[in-house]
Amino acid sequence: MNANDRSIIALVMAGHGLVHTYELSIPIFMTVWLAEVGVAEATLGGIVGAGYFLFGVGALPGGVLADRFGSRRLIAGGLAGMGGAFVLLGLLPGLWGLGAALLAWGAAASVYHPAGLALISTGVRQRGRALAYHGIAGNVGIAGGPLVTALLLLVFDWPTVAILLGLPALAAAVGAWRASFDETAAVGLHEATGGTGAGAAAEGRGWVSLWRRTRHLFASGFVGVFALVALSGLYYRGVLTFLPDLLTPLVTVDLPIDVAAGRYVYAGLLAVGIVGQYVGGRLSDREGTERILAGALVVLAVVAVVFLPVAGQGTGALLVVSAGLGFFLFLVQPLYQATVAEYTPPDTRGLSYGFTYLAIFGVGAAGAALAGGLLQVAGPALLFGVLAGIAGLGAGVGAWLAVRRTRVERHL
């Protein structure tokens, strides 16, 4: 690994870790906002969902901007925007300020995944190692970010914690802007020999070409993959957004200090998710990822049905069912990423992953608003029942894809 590779890997690891730190620390803050800001669950779910929606929907234009202005500049801008948004979160008063800051965060964070993955693919010669480090950094943010947020809330009020969390991204943005490396050092090393050269790239920049490739993409089996990923995103955001607040009253052990104990169960659940991602990555090397996805979504449907009854049996049972939720919730992520690759040609791979992030984070953002509304109207039982139905639909789509694949292979 040369100096150019190391510089790029350091940047994308910082960016990936910070993106997920902010994404999954927001539900920790929500336990405080529900108590101190005086906002209803449906309203807060809508506001948070709007920020998460921008996080997803900005992936497509983010990819276009990365191609035009370069990934390093876009990552630097995204980091500055994320850090600035969290500083504003701590400074702006009231519900309107909270909403504005979350929208700003979602817009800034949306550019990272297309820019970061594009930078790895074009600038790093040892791509596999870079992707591994990139994933590890994301996992550290997923598990460590919420835990750090919960610990800081023991000492500081939430506006101060928001400002403190924003500072690392601002520092990383300065480092990204000053970094010097060749973004195209690996171009030609990893590319296929047909249909993906410079001519194809230039042709693909026009809006007419973009529309044609999109239409062709959704005329294939990818439409089923998109639906499956969107349903997975609805479940993911619907179950995680209010989970720290839902978990706290279920913890039955006495703690030495008065804290929202659900925050720590939530952080532990996300830590177990790291194991789920590793297992899912190993399983994604096998053929027939659609069947594995369908099975995992069936398990998630069952977990949603039994979660509240099992969790009500005591803290030990709560920890076990929470660990199961975290494991299977993150198990599906590498599986659907591998499935996208199986259903798309190489020359539309970037576009297909743009739509994938639009589905999981953009369409999935509706899960936050859905969760808030259901909790306000009917309570947790209905929420988990609806989530079970969403996972069941996703399992059905996965089974349909598996059957379709078998039929196509028989006719080849």
C-alpha positions in Angstrom: 0.0 0.0 0.0 1.6 3.3 -1.1 1.3 6.8 0.3 -1.5 7.7 -2.0 -3.6 4.8 -0.9 -3.0 5.5 2.7 -4.0 9.2 2.4 -7.3 8.3 0.7 -8.1 5.5 3.1 -7.5 7.8 6.1 -9.9 10.3 4.6 -12.7 7.9 3.8 -12.4 6.1 7.1 -12.9 9.5 8.9 -15.8 10.4 6.7 -17.6 7.0 7.0 -17.2 6.8 10.7 -18.5 10.4 11.2 -21.5 9.9 8.9 -22.8 7.0 10.9 -21.9 8.5 14.2 -24.3 11.4 13.5 -26.9 9.2 11.8 -27.3 6.9 14.8 -26.7 9.4 17.6 -29.9 11.3 16.6 -32.2 8.6 18.2 -30.2 9.1 21.4 -30.9 12.9 21.3 -34.6 12.1 20.7 -34.9 10.6 24.2 -34.1 14.1 25.5 -36.1 16.1 22.9 -39.3 14.1 23.7 -38.8 15.1 27.4 -37.4 18.6 27.2 -38.5 20.2 23.9 -42.1 19.2 24.4 -42.7 17.9 20.9 -45.2 15.1 20.1 -43.9 11.8 18.8 -45.5 12.2 15.4 -44.1 15.7 14.9 -40.6 14.7 16.0 -40.8 11.6 13.8 -41.7 13.8 10.8 -38.9 16.3 11.4 -36.2 13.6 11.9 -37.6 11.7 8.9 -37.2 14.7 6.7 -33.5 15.0 7.6 -33.1 11.3 7.0 -34.9 11.6 3.7 -32.4 14.2 2.5 -29.7 11.9 3.6 -31.0 9.3 1.1 -32.3 11.4 -1.7 -29.2 13.4 -2.1 -27.1 10.3 -3.0 -28.0 10.6 -6.7 -27.1 14.3 -7.2 -24.1 13.6 -4.9 -22.8 11.1 -7.3 -23.2 13.5 -10.2 -21.4 16.3 -8.2 -18.5 13.9 -7.3 -18.0 13.2 -11.0 -17.9 16.9 -11.8 -16.0 18.5 -9.0 -14.0 15.5 -7.6 -14.6 13.4 -4.5 -12.1 15.1 -2.2 -13.8 18.5 -2.5 -17.2 17.0 -2.1 -16.2 15.0 1.0 -14.6 18.1 2.5 -17.8 20.0 1.9 -20.0 17.3 3.3 -17.9 17.0 6.5 -18.0 20.8 6.9 -21.8 20.7 6.4 -22.3 17.9 8.9 -20.2 19.4 11.6 -21.7 22.8 11.1 -25.2 21.3 11.2 -24.6 19.8 14.6 -23.1 23.0 15.9 -26.2 24.8 14.7 -28.3 22.0 16.4 -26.8 23.1 19.7 -27.2 26.8 19.0 -30.5 27.3 17.3 -33.4 27.4 19.8 -36.8 25.6 19.6 -38.4 23.2 17.2 -37.8 25.2 14.1 -34.1 25.4 14.8 -33.9 21.6 15.5 -35.7 21.0 12.1 -33.4 23.3 10.2 -30.3 21.8 11.6 -31.4 18.2 10.9 -32.3 19.1 7.3 -28.9 20.7 6.9 -27.2 17.6 8.3 -29.2 15.3 5.9 -28.3 17.3 2.9 -24.6 17.5 3.8 -24.3 13.8 4.8 -26.0 12.6 1.6 -23.0 13.3 -0.6 -20.6 11.1 1.4 -21.4 7.5 0.2 -21.3 8.2 -3.5 -18.2 10.4 -3.2 -16.3 8.1 -0.8 -17.0 4.9 -2.7 -16.1 6.6 -6.0 -12.8 7.8 -4.5 -11.9 4.3 -3.4 -12.8 2.8 -6.8 -10.7 5.4 -8.7 -7.9 6.3 -6.4 -6.9 3.2 -4.3 -4.9 0.4 -5.9 -5.6 -2.0 -3.1 -9.3 -1.6 -3.4 -10.3 -4.6 -1.3 -8.3 -3.6 1.7 -9.6 -0.1 1.4 -13.2 -1.3 1.4 -12.5 -3.4 4.4 -11.0 -0.5 6.4 -13.9 1.7 5.1 -16.4 -0.8 6.5 -14.7 -1.1 9.8 -14.7 2.7 10.3 -18.4 2.8 9.5 -19.0 0.1 12.1 -17.1 2.1 14.7 -19.3 5.0 14.0 -22.5 2.9 14.1 -21.7 1.4 17.6 -19.4 4.0 19.1 -21.2 7.2 18.1 -24.4 6.5 20.1 -22.4 5.3 23.1 -20.2 8.4 23.1 -23.4 10.5 22.8 -25.0 8.7 25.7 -22.0 9.1 27.9 -21.6 12.8 27.1 -25.2 13.4 28.0 -24.4 12.2 31.5 -22.1 15.3 31.9 -23.5 18.0 29.6 -26.8 19.2 28.4 -27.9 18.2 24.9 -27.0 21.5 23.1 -23.5 21.3 24.4 -23.2 17.6 23.4 -24.4 18.5 19.9 -21.8 21.2 19.5 -19.0 18.9 20.8 -20.0 16.2 18.3 -19.9 18.7 15.5 -16.3 19.7 16.1 -14.5 16.5 14.8 -16.2 16.8 11.5 -15.2 20.4 11.1 -11.6 19.4 11.9 -11.8 16.5 9.4 -13.2 18.9 6.8 -10.0 21.1 7.1 -7.9 18.0 6.8 -9.8 16.8 3.7 -9.5 20.2 2.0 -5.7 20.3 2.6 -5.1 16.7 1.7 -3.1 16.0 -1.5 -3.5 12.8 -3.4 -4.2 11.4 -6.9 -7.9 10.6 -7.1 -7.4 8.7 -10.4 -4.3 6.6 -9.4 -6.2 3.3 -9.8 -8.2 4.1 -13.0 -7.7 1.3 -15.4 -6.5 -1.2 -12.8 -10.0 -2.5 -11.7 -12.1 -1.7 -14.8 -13.7 -4.2 -17.0 -12.6 -4.3 -20.6 -15.9 -3.6 -22.3 -18.4 -0.8 -22.2 -17.0 1.1 -19.3 -14.3 3.2 -20.8 -14.0 7.0 -21.1 -16.3 7.1 -24.1 -19.1 5.4 -22.1 -18.5 7.7 -19.2 -18.7 10.8 -21.3 -21.9 9.5 -23.0 -23.4 8.8 -19.6 -23.1 12.4 -18.3 -26.1 13.7 -20.3 -29.5 13.8 -18.8 -31.1 11.9 -21.7 -28.6 9.1 -21.3 -29.2 9.1 -17.6 -32.9 8.7 -18.2 -32.4 5.9 -20.7 -30.1 4.0 -18.4 -32.5 4.5 -15.5 -35.5 3.2 -17.6 -33.5 0.2 -18.7 -32.4 -0.5 -15.1 -35.9 -0.5 -13.8 -37.2 -2.6 -16.7 -35.1 -5.5 -15.3 -35.2 -7.5 -12.1 -33.6 -4.5 -10.4 -37.1 -3.2 -9.8 -37.6 -6.0 -7.3 -34.3 -5.4 -5.7 -35.2 -1.7 -5.3 -38.5 -2.6 -3.7 -36.8 -5.1 -1.3 -34.2 -2.5 -0.3 -36.9 0.1 0.3 -38.9 -2.2 2.5 -35.7 -3.0 4.4 -35.1 0.7 4.8 -38.5 1.3 6.2 -38.0 -1.4 8.8 -34.5 -0.2 9.6 -35.5 3.4 10.2 -38.9 2.5 11.7 -37.4 0.3 14.4 -34.3 2.4 15.3 -35.7 6.0 15.4 -37.6 5.8 18.7 -35.9 2.6 20.0 -33.8 4.2 22.8 -36.9 5.8 24.3 -38.9 2.5 24.0 -36.2 0.4 25.6 -35.8 2.5 28.8 -39.0 1.5 30.6 -38.3 -2.2 29.8 -35.0 -2.2 31.7 -35.8 -3.7 35.1 -32.4 -3.6 36.8 -31.5 -0.8 39.2 -28.7 1.4 38.0 -26.5 3.5 40.2 -27.5 6.7 38.5 -30.7 8.0 37.0 -30.2 7.6 33.3 -32.2 6.7 30.2 -31.0 3.1 30.3 -32.4 2.4 26.8 -29.6 4.4 25.4 -27.0 1.9 26.5 -29.1 -1.1 25.3 -29.5 0.6 22.0 -25.7 1.2 21.7 -25.1 -2.5 22.6 -27.7 -3.6 20.0 -25.7 -1.6 17.3 -22.5 -3.2 18.5 -23.9 -6.7 17.9 -24.9 -5.4 14.5 -21.1 -5.3 13.6 -21.1 -9.2 13.9 -24.2 -9.3 11.8 -22.5 -7.3 9.1 -19.5 -9.6 9.1 -21.7 -12.7 8.8 -23.8 -11.1 6.1 -20.6 -10.3 4.2 -19.5 -13.9 4.3 -22.9 -15.1 3.2 -22.9 -12.6 0.3 -20.1 -14.6 -1.3 -22.6 -17.5 -1.9 -25.0 -17.8 -4.8 -28.6 -17.1 -4.2 -28.4 -14.1 -2.0 -32.1 -13.5 -2.6 -33.0 -16.6 -0.7 -30.8 -15.7 2.2 -32.3 -12.2 2.2 -35.8 -13.6 2.3 -34.9 -15.8 5.2 -33.3 -13.0 7.2 -36.4 -10.8 6.6 -38.6 -13.6 7.8 -36.6 -13.7 11.0 -36.9 -9.9 11.4 -40.6 -10.2 11.0 -40.7 -12.8 13.8 -38.4 -10.6 16.0 -40.9 -7.7 15.6 -43.8 -9.9 16.6 -42.1 -11.3 19.7 -40.0 -8.3 20.7 -42.3 -6.6 23.2 -43.6 -9.9 24.8 -40.1 -11.2 25.3 -38.6 -7.9 26.4 -41.3 -7.7 29.0 -39.9 -10.8 30.7 -37.0 -8.9 32.3 -33.7 -7.3 31.4 -32.0 -10.5 30.5 -34.7 -11.4 28.0 -34.6 -7.8 26.7 -30.9 -8.0 26.0 -31.3 -11.3 24.2 -34.1 -10.2 21.9 -32.3 -6.8 21.3 -29.1 -8.7 20.3 -31.1 -10.8 17.8 -32.7 -7.6 16.4 -29.3 -5.9 16.0 -27.7 -9.0 14.4 -30.3 -9.6 11.7 -31.0 -5.9 11.1 -27.4 -5.4 9.9 -27.0 -8.9 8.5 -29.1 -7.9 5.5 -27.0 -4.9 4.5 -24.1 -6.7 2.7 -26.6 -9.2 1.3 -28.6 -6.6 -0.5 -25.5 -4.8 -1.7 -24.3 -8.0 -3.2 -27.7 -8.6 -4.7 -27.6 -5.2 -6.4 -24.3 -6.2 -8.1 -25.9 -9.4 -9.4 -28.8 -7.7 -11.0 -27.1 -4.8 -12.7 -24.5 -4.6 -15.5 -21.1 -3.0 -14.7 -21.8 0.1 -16.8 -24.8 1.0 -14.6 -23.3 -0.1 -11.3 -22.8 3.5 -10.0 -26.3 4.5 -10.9 -27.8 1.3 -9.3 -26.0 2.0 -6.0 -27.3 5.6 -6.1 -30.8 4.2 -6.4 -30.0 1.7 -3.6 -29.0 4.5 -1.2 -32.1 6.4 -2.3 -34.2 3.4 -1.3 -32.6 2.5 2.0 -32.1 6.0 3.3 -34.6 8.1 1.3 -37.7 5.9 1.0 -36.7 4.3 4.3 -36.9 7.7 6.0 -40.6 7.5 5.9 -40.2 4.8 8.6 -39.3 7.6 11.1 -42.5 9.5 10.5 -44.5 6.2 10.4 -43.0 5.2 13.8 -43.8 8.5 15.4 -47.4 8.5 14.1 -48.1 5.0 15.2 -46.6 5.5 18.6 -48.6 8.6 19.2 -51.9 7.1 18.0 -51.7 3.5 19.2 -48.5 2.7 21.0 -45.5 0.3 20.5 -47.6 -2.8 19.9 -49.1 -1.5 16.6 -45.7 -0.2 15.5 -44.0 -3.5 15.9 -47.0 -5.2 14.2 -46.6 -2.9 11.2 -42.9 -3.5 11.1 -43.5 -7.2 11.0 -45.7 -6.8 8.0 -43.1 -4.7 6.3 -40.5 -7.3 6.8 -42.9 -10.0 5.6 -43.5 -8.1 2.4 -39.7 -7.8 1.9 -39.4 -11.5 2.4 -42.0 -12.1 -0.2 -40.2 -9.9 -2.7 -36.9 -11.8 -1.9 -38.7 -15.1 -2.6 -40.1 -13.8 -5.9 -36.6 -12.7 -7.0 -35.2 -16.2 -6.1 -38.0 -17.9 -8.1 -37.4 -15.5 -11.0 -33.7 -16.1 -11.0 -34.2 -19.9 -11.1 -36.6 -19.5 -14.1 -34.1 -17.3 -16.0 -31.2 -19.7 -15.3 -33.3 -22.6 -16.7 -33.8 -20.8 -20.0 -30.1 -19.9 -20.4 
